[in-house]
Amino acid sequence: MNDVIIFSFISLSAIGIAAAVILYFIAQKFKVIEDPKIDLVADALPGANCGGCGFPGCRNFAEACVKTGKNQGNIDGLNCPVGGGETMSSVAAILGFEVTEADPLIAVVRCSGTKTNAPKKVNYDGPETCSFAHSLSSGESGCPYGCLGLGDCVKACAFDAIFINDETGLPEVNEKCVACGACVDACPRNIIELRKKGKKDRRIFVSCINKEKGAPAKKNCAVACIGCGKCVKTCPFEAITLENNLAYIDFEKCKLCRKCVEVCPTNAIHELNFPPRKPKPEKAVSENKPEPKTIADKTETEAKVLKINKEGN
Amino acid sequence: MKTFKLGGVHPAENKLSESQPIEILQLPKKVFIPLAQNLGAPSVAVVKRGDEVKVGQLIAKAEAFICSNVHSSVSGKVTKIDNFITQTGYKTSTIHIDVAGDIWDESIDTSPEIKHEIKLSKDEIVQKIKEMGIVGMGGAAFPTHVKLMPPPGKKAEFLIINGVECEPYLTSDHRIMLEKSEELLIGVSVLMKGLDVKKALIGIENNKTDAIRILSELAVQYDGISVYPLKIKYPQGGEKQLIKALVNREVPSGKLPIEVGCVVNNVGTAFAVYEAVQKNKPLIERVVSVTGKTLAKPSNLLVRVGTQISELIDKAGGIPQGTGKVVGGGPMMGKALVSIEAPIVKGSSGILVFDEKEEKRLEPQNCIRCARCITACPMGLEPVLLAQYSENEMFDLAEENSIMDCMECGSCHYTCPANRPLLDYIRVGKNKVGQIIRNRGKA
């Protein structure tokens, strides 16, 4: 009896010791050496895992920070849009770099096809998703580039920063926006763009992406960019380019002088958060919005009350 | 009497224009001929602004394999090649022609006599069909010459001619079968020769007894052509359903009919093939049913390609008061039009006008799990599941459950007692899953 106990005790101990030795060497061989800084950086990040930085999650971003920091000696190309400059400077402090603060960005909706500017010609009563409505038809206003207003961007936003304004039918971005770019990817028409937030939140942008020629663009929407090129000629900083009948303002070059806003004949260029201009009596006429009413009247007669939907029952 | 086994529904037939003979629509003042009229790649314009064209002259050439030639449907002057609205509201490159007179190209045989003798060889027939820009006239507009060139290793056994016209309201195929029976049968013989098959089966639903009678009487004179009456059931006109009904074979998921040795063509296509091969006439006009309960005069019109839809509706008595929706195609599979300024294309089979009451969708309610949609699905899918997966963006599961096999016939949507927009969501899912599959191919 005793023999059996002693034998099993010894044999089991021998197996245990042998396994421990093998495991030790294997662990040495396959050891993963992780920079402890990764954990520190990951802790400094907001932990939203939103993907706005271009990496799947915050930890991956932390890894990338440490890796590029080692390779390049700086982390210039990387930015956490949610945490902004503050987070990035603490990340830089952990890694021992000076940080150059990136300009904060914000999502901008480049469409002004409100219910008055781009009146409905047809009704859509299908599923409430932009991507589907986009594949089915040109939309209720007839503008093949304009916002469909069904809220794919709102569904995509994890920060509650974009919502549809019921009055205009267009999405609006509020100050909660962290420029993660989820709405940009969700929009089937690429209407939303990330642009520089600007000093004191001042921004100037072309609020239209219609690439049609002037006349057809104007037919669907009173405030469409008609590609007249006046802004391009006016801009003293060569910040505006005209391509495919559409003006685009480069926010890196734009100095927010607001000259383009003044010359735009359709009010397609928007300025945000600027103090009101000094009233200029002779300009007052041209600054009035072009009367959408006449256009609305005309299109209503053309609209033959058609609906876009698939007939099912 | 034969029919397909799985699923199917019986919508009210409403064939209002059934007894209206085909009328020729007066020449329009202007036509708008889109370059992309077929499934596949758009054609490339070969005329330019200011060119004088004749009826039947080639104006856009097919450059890709799945692509078809486009010919001028009128004589006159090309005013511009510019974007023009299509039936979806999007604009595509379109040739605008101002009509002047009606001068036909000399090579086209415009005499009324019927040519019986088929002179061309197999390859010449396929070449001719390609040259004349023939596409499937049932709606999808798939280039016909591609169907006649089976991939290597595959051999067609049967040519199936689709005279089912299971869509309610539409009657254009029915009228072709009645009025152009002989031409149609010659067209079928031409297709048989082009495909090198010995047997052709014409399937016609039993609500068109006059067409069945006329064609069966005439078919005796033609080798290998037989006419089969079919039980009435929607969607019997679907390729896969028709094959199942006529030859009892099942096309595997994601495969083409040639996999089971069948090639399916519409009666309208067969008639167009007759005109192309025997009369040298390109596909420049087609029969379109303009119908609807409120229309003053539902009709079947022979229309030049590129005519604006509004002209057809005017001919049928104009847009009635209280119109809620105009649909391009039939009520089950057609799409509501965004603009009636859009032109008729090769694939337009019908224009349907609904009044406000008819077009109204009923309020969707909760699913009561009655499984009627599953019973109705002719493809053996589970529409309720697919719709839920799409609604909740579970596209991987949707793909696993063969969402791409859905042919969008709308039977599930039609049969749902809770008025759930099942097909809408399935379409959303198909759209997304299709995107995912394409991206996977690229990666």
Interface residues (C-beta under 8 A of the other chain):
Chain A: K121 V122 D125 G126 P127 T129 S131 F132 S135 L136 S137 S138 G139 G142 P144 E212 P216 K304 V305 L306 K307 I308 N309 K310 E311 G312 N313
Chain B: N83 T88 G89 Y90 K91 I319 T323 G324 K325 V326 V327 P331 M332 G334 K335 A336 L337 V338 S339 I340 L352 F354 E359 R361 L362 E391 G410 H413 Y414 C416 N419 P421 L423 D424 Y425 R427 V428 N431 K432
